[in-house]
Amino acid sequence: MKILHTADWHLGKKLDYINRIDEQREVLKEICEIANQEKVDLVIVAGDLFDTFNPSVDATELLYKTLKDLTANGSRPVIAIAGNHDSPDRIDSPDPLARACGIIFIGYPHAVVKPFVMDNQFEITKSDKGFVEIKLQCIAYPIRIITTAYANELRLKQYLGVENKGEKLNEVLHNNWQNLADQYCDGNGVNILTAHLYMLERGGEILEEPEGEKPIRIGNADIVYTDAIPSQIQYTALGHLHRYQFIKGHQHPVVYSSSPLAYSFSEAGQQKKVVVINIEPNQAPRIETISIRSGKALCRKKFDNIDLAVNWLNENPYTLVELTLISDTFISSADLKRIHDAHDGIVNIIPIVKNNEIQAENSEKVKLDQDIHSLFGDYFRSKYGQDPNDELNDLFKEVLTHSKDLEE
């Protein structure tokens, strides 16, 4: 059978002020096309479906539409677990309607999926806390999936019985997974684990969490090691880290599939992927990664020449850019206008002035005994290398007026 593994969609996430919902529509449409082209039998989405606990209407509609499309009219089960950005109650809330479409939501670590039959295409044959067995009509053997949605400290205590996370997390997860594997995961079916957590090989290199991501790892207390995975598990589908990662320390693959889009400039240059797993009972799986083409590339560019910067921006319109400009003097407002006119996806401009004398001269101009409007002008020039325009000055005056009104 074939399984598609994806994660960390972060629907509704912005890059600074830039709304990326249209890119997310494109990339999720591509994932649906890959699932159909590869004729996968099951889809796993390993957490962080949304970017916030209270997602926008657009993000919510996009999630439900995409998951329904991935079911291929109910013939293909889709399992989606909650990540650390998701509200578990929100993930669980559409459960009756979701099951009618072939979508299995897992909001909590010890969720129990109610058995059901989906139009004679597949059925849930066994279910337990954090476990589900699915039998597909077209596959001769069942697939068993141990599920662990993200668990914060409260959920760990409530659902897994963890009192001291730093000492107990690895032990409790190992015991819980091993008990489920011993009870349900024999060699007559395919055995999978999916979880949203921070996992490493014991003694392995610490992997950086994505920039801007809500951290899971606090010191070493929240690290789960691959030696906690039962030997019966043939593939572990992880979510949380946004780069494709193959984690060592288990006899079978332990994989972070990557996010479908680059969500911060620390991810610039990463090739985003989905993973397709070819798997059968008692065999090592065959892993294929498929690169995602949709979405704007995130680029960190550095120039010491305005003309070169403008030329590059004109030649690379379908990008989001963090632009560093190195110069001997502060950038003029005319040059900044040329840069902004050349590209509508500039997220940040970082000016670096090489002439220390100019920087020192500029800093000397800031006098604390000036009126507040002059101070604002000096501050703006020191930070951005140019005078604030009339619109900013008017806005500053409006803020001051509003503040005075509140004080009165």
LUMMIDREN-926278 format. One record per residue: residue in one letter; x, y, z of N, C-alpha, C in turn. Coordinates in steps of 0.2 Angstrom, whole numbers, plus 5000, padded with zeros to 4 digits. Layout:
aXYZXYZXYZ...
This chain:
m500449945000500050005000500450065000k500150124998500550184998500250235003i500650275007500450325012500750385010l500450445010500650505009500750545016h501350565018501450595024501650675023t501250715026501350785026501250815033a501450875034501350905041501450985040d501351015046501451085047501251135042w500551125040500251175035500251245038h500151255044500051325047499551365043l498951345042498551385038498351445041g498351505037498251565040498851605042k499451575042500051605044500251665039k500451715042500751775038501551775039l501851805034502551825034502551905035d502651925041502651995043501952015041y501852065037501252095035500952055029i501252005026501051975020500551915021n499951915019499451865019499651815014r499751745016499951695011499451645010i498851665011498251615010498251585003d498351634998498351614991498851564989e499451574992500051524991499851454995q499551465000499351395004498751365000r498351394996497851364992498251324986e498651354983499051324978499451264980v499751274986500251214988499751154990l499251174994498751114996498451084990k498251124985498051094978498551044975e499151064976499751024973499750954977i499750964983499750904988499150854986c498550884985498050834983498150804976e498450844971498650814965499150764965i499650774970500150714971499850654974a499350664979499050604981498650564976n498350604971497950564966498450534961q498950574959499450544954499850484957e499950484963500350424966499850374968k499150384968498650334970498850314977v498950354981499050334988498350314991d498450264996497950235000497750265006l498150305009498050345015498450405016v498150455019498550515020498650535027i499250555030499350575037499550645037v499250685041499450755042499650765049a500250775050500550765057500650825061g500050865061499950915066500150985063d499951035067500051105065499651125059l498951105059498551115053498451185052f498351225058498251295058498851325061d498851395061499451435064499251455071t498551465072498351495078497751455081f497651455087497051425091496451445088n496451515085495751545082495951565075p495951515071496051535064495551575060s495751605055495251645051494751595047v494251625045493751585041494051565035d494451595031494751575025495251515027a495651515032496051465034495651395036t495051405040494651355042494351315035e494051365031493751335025494251295021l494851325020495351295016495551225019l495651215026495751155029495251105027y494651115028494151065027494051045020k494051095016494051085008494651035006t495251055009495851015006495750945009l495550935015495550865018495050825015k494450855013493950825009494150805002d494550844999494850824992495250774993l495650774998496150714999495850645000t495250645003494850585004494650554997a494650594992494450564985493750534986n493250574988492550564988492450504993g492850504999492750455004493150385003s493450384997493850314996494450305000r494750365002495450365005495450395012p495550355017495550385024496150445025v495950495028496450545030496450555037i497050555040497150555047497450625049a497250665053497550735054497550745062i498150755064498250755072498350835073a498250855079498350915082499150925083g499350985082500051005084500051055089n500651085091500651135096500351205094h500151215088499851275086499051265086d498851205086498151195085497751185092s497151215092496751195098496451125097p496551085102496351015101495551015101d495251055104494451055104494251075097r494551125094494351145087494451095082i495051055083495250995079494650945079d494450935085493950875086493250895085s493150965085492450985085492050965078p492350955072491950935067491850855066d492050825071492150755070491550715067p490950725069490450685065490350695058l490450765056490450775049491050755045a491650755049492250735046492250665045r492050625049491950545048491550535042a491050575041490550555036490950565029c491450605029491850625023492450575023g492650535028493250495028493850525031i493650585035494250615039494250595046i494850575048494850555055495350615059f494950655063495350705067495550675074i496150695076496450675082496650735086g496250755091496450815094496850815100y496750755104497150745110497550675110p498050675114498550615114498150545115h497650545119497350485121496650485117a496550515112495950515108495750445106v495050425107494750365104494350375098v494450345093494050355087493550305087k492950335086492350285086492350245079p492250175080492250135074491750155069f491850155062491350175057491550145051v491050135046491150105040491050165035m491450175030491450225025491250195018d490550195017490350175010490650115007n490850065011491150005009491850015006q492150075007492850085005493350075010f493150085016493650065022493250065028e493450035033493150045040493650045046i493450075051493850075057493650005061t494149955061494049895064494249885071k494749925073494849925080495049995083s494950015089495150075091495250075099d495750115101495950115108496150185109k496350205115496650265117497350275113g497350325108497950335104498050285099f497550245097497650195092497050185088v497150175081496650155077496850105072e496450055070496650005065496150015059i496350025053495950035047496049975042k495449955040495449905034495149935028l495549935023495349965016495149905012q494549915008494349865004494849844999c495249884996495649864991496349834993i496449835000497049805003496949745007a497349695006497249635009497349635017y497749675019497949675026497749745029p497649745036497549805040498149855040i497949915042498549965044498349985051r498849985055498750005062499150065063i498850115067499150185067499150205075i499750205078499750235085499850315084t499350355087499350425086499450465092t499950515092500050555098500050625096a499450655096499350725095499850765100y499950825099500450865103500150865110a500550865115500350865122500750915126n500450965128500751015133500750985140e501051025144501150995151500450975154l499951015153499250995156498950935153r499050935146498750875143499150805145l499850815145500250755147500050735154k499850775159499650755165498950725165q498550755161497850735161497750665157y498150665151497950605147498450555147l499150565149499650515149499850505156g499650535161499850525168500550545170v500750595166501450625167501450675173e501750665178501850715184502450755183n503050725182503650765181503850755174k503750805169503850795162504550785161g505050815164505750805163505950735164e505750705169505950635171505550585167k504850595166504450545164504250545157l504250595153503950595146504250535142n504850525141505150475137504850405139e504850395146504650335149503950325148v503550375149502850365148502650345141l502950385136502750375129502950315127h503550295129503850225127503350175129n503150175136502750125139502050125135n501750185134501150185131501150155124w501650175120501750155113501850075113q502350055117502449985117501849945119n501449965124500849925126500449915120l500349975116499849975110500149925105a500849935104501149895099501049825100d501249805107501149735109500449705108q499949745109499249725109499049715102y499249765097498849775091499349765085c499949775086500449785080500849715078d500549665076500849605074501049605067g501349555064501649555058501149545052n500549545054499949535049499749595046g499949655048499749715045500349765045v500149825042500649885042500549925049n501149935052501149975058501550035058i501150095060501350165059501250195065l501750245067501650295072501650365069t501150405071501250475069501150515076a501550575076501550615082501850685080h501650725084501850795084502250815090l502950805089503350815095504050835092y504550845097505250855096505650785097m505850755092506150685092506850695089l507350655093508050655091508250585092e508850565089509250505091509550525098r509550475102509850485109510650495107g510850555110511550575109511650605103g511150615099511150655092511250725093e511350755087511450835087510750865088i510750915092510150955093509950995087l509350985085509051015079508751085080e508851135077508551195078507751195076e507351225081506651235079506551295074p506051295070505951345065505951415069e506251465065506151535068505451555068g505251585073504551605074504051545076e504251485076503851435079503851435086k503251415089503151405096503551345098p504051355102504551305104504151245108i504351185106504151125110504751115115r505351115113505951095117506151155121i506051135128506251185133506851145137g507451165135508051125138508051055135n508051005139508050935136507450905139a507050935142506450905146505950875141d505850915135505350895130505650855124i506250835124506450785119506250715120v505950685115505850615114506350585110y506550525112507150495108506850435104t507150425099506950375094506950305097d507350295103507350225106506650215110a506250265110505550255113505150225108i505250215102504850195097504850115097p504250085097504250005097504549985091s504849925092505249885086504749875081q504049865082503549845077503449895072i503549955074503350015070503850015064q503550025058503850015052504050085049y503650135051503750205049503450255054t503850305056503650355060503550425057a502950445057502750515053502650565058l503150615058503250665063503050735060g502850775064502750845063503050895068h503250955066503451005070504051045067l504651005065505151035062505051045054h505151105052504951125045505451105040r505951075041506451055036506350975036y506450945030506350875029506950845033q506850805038507350775042507250695043f507750655042507750585043508150575050i507750555055508050545061508250475063k508950475065509250405066509050375073g509250315074509150285080508550235081h508250215075507750165075507850125069q507650065069507850015063507450035057h506850075058506450095052506450165052p506250195046506250275045505850315050v506150365053505850415057505950485054v505350515051505450565046504950625048y505250685048504950745047504850765040s504250775038504050775031504250845028s504250895032504350965031503751005030s503751065031503151105030503051115022p502451135020502351135012502651205010l502651255014502951325012503551335017a503951385015504451415019504151465023y504151465030503751515033504151565037s504751565037505251615039505851615035f506251665036506851675032507351625034s507351595040507851545042507751485037e507151475034506951425030507151435022a507451495021507551515014508051465011g507851445005508351395001508151325003q507651305007507451245009507051215003q507151155001506651124996506051085000k505451115000504951085003504651015000k504450965004504250905001503650875004v503350825001502950775005503350705004v503150665008503450595008502850545006v503050495001502650444999502950375002i502650335006502950275009502550215005n502950175002502750115000502950055005i502350025007502449985013502049925013e502249865016501849805017502049775023p501649725026501849695032502549665032n502849665038503549635039504049655034q504049705031504549735026504749805028a505349815026505549885027505249925022p504949985023504650025018505150065014r504850075008505250115003505050185003i505450235004505350305005505450344998e504950384996505050424991504850494993t505350544992505150614993504950654987i504450694987504250724981504250804982s504650834979504750914980504050944978i503951004982503351044980503551104976r503251114971503451174967503051234968s502451234971502051294972502351334978g502051394978502251444983502851484981k502951544984503451594983504151564987a504651574983505351564987505451624992l505751604997505951655002506751665001c506951725000507651744998507951795002r508551775005508951825008509451845004k509451915002509951944997510251995000k510952004998511352055000511652094994f511652154994511952194988512252254991d512852274987513152334989513152384983n512652374979512552414973511752414972i511452474972510752484971510552464964d510852474959510652454952510652374952l511152344955511152264955510552244959a510352274964509852254968509152264964v509052314961508452334957508452284951n508952264948508952214942508752144945w509052124951508852064953508152054955l507852114958507152114960506752114954n506852144949506452144943506452074940e507052034940507051974937506751914941n506651934948506351874952505751904956p505151914952504551944955504251894959y504251824958503851784962504251754968t504451804972504851784978504651834984l504851814990504751854996505451874998v505651934999506351955000506551985006e507051965009507352005015508052035012l508052095011508552135007509052165012t509652155011510252185015510552235010l510652295011510952345007511552375010i512152365008512752385010512952455007s513152505010513252565007513752605011d514052655008514552705012514152755015t513552775012513152825015512452795016f511952835019511252815020510952815014i510452765013510152755007509652815006s509652845000509152904999508452874998s507952924999507252904998507152884991a507552924986507452904979507652834977d508152814980508452744979507952694983l507652704988507152664992506552654987k506352714984505752714980505852664974r506452674971506652624965506652554967i506852534973506852464976506152444977h505752484980505052464981504652454975d504752504970504452504964504652434960a505152414961505452354957505152284960h504852284966504652224968504052234974d503552194974503052204979503052154984g503652114984503652064990504252074994i504452134995505052145000504752155007v504952105011504752105018505152145022n505752145022506252185026506852215022i506952275023507652305021508052315026i508652295026509152295031509752345029p509752405031510352445028510952435033i511552435029512152425033512652485030v512752535035513152585033513952575035k514352575030515052555031515452615034n515252675032515652735035515452745042n515952725046515752735053515752815055e516052855052516052925053515352955052i515052925047514352955046513852925051q513952865053513552835059513652875065a514352895067514452935073514153005072e514253035066513953105065513253105066n512853045063512153045064511953035071s512352995075512152985082512253045086e512653085084512753155088512253195087k511853195082511253235080510653225085v510653175088510053155093510153195099k509753245101509853285107509153275111l509253255117508653235121508253305123d508553365122508153425124507753445118q507653415113507253435107506553425109d506053455105505353435105505253365102i504753335104504553265102504553255095h504353305091504353295084505053285081s505453335083506153325081506553265083l506353245089506653175092506453115087f505753125085505553065081505853065074g506053125072506353135065507053105066d507453125071508153095072508153025073y507652995077507552925078507452895071f507052915067506852885061507452885056r507852945056508452945052508952895055s509052885061509552845064509452775062k508752755062508552685061508552665054y508252715050508152695043508552735038g508952785040509352815035509052865031q508452895033508052935029507552975033d507353035030506853075034506153035033p505753045039505053015038504653055033n504253025029503853065024503253095028d502853135024502353175026501853135030e501653075026501153025029501353005036l501952985037502252955043502153015049n502353075047502353135051501653145053d501153145049500453155050500253095055l500453035054500152985058500452985065f501153015065501453025072501053075076k500853125072500453185076499753155078e499453115074498853085076498853045082v499453005082499552965088499653005094l500053055094500153105099499453135102t499053155097498453185099497953135102h497953075099497553025102497753005110s498453005111498652995117498453045122k498553105120498353165125497553155126d497153135121496453135123496353085128l496653025128496552975132496752995139e497353035140497553055146497053105149e496753145145496253195148495653155150
